[in-house]
Amino acid sequence: MPITLMCPNLSCRAVLRVPDRVRGKKVRCGQCGMVFSVPSQGTPAVATVGSKEPKSK
């Protein structure tokens, strides 16, 4: 079953469909050429960098 994901390049953001067998491997975007890793099974598709909660005084 193909995986649908978005190119992480903010100036591209192309929607890509890749085969399931490339999970955990690197792929190249056909639009901009950026190389990035496809999330492995069980890994969330969107990585969170951290929360930006306001500091309490």
Beta strands, then each sheet from edge to edge (+ up, - down):
strand 1: 3-6
strand 2: 15-18
strand 3: 26-28
strand 4: 35-37
sheet 1: 1+ 2-
sheet 2: 3+ 4-
end
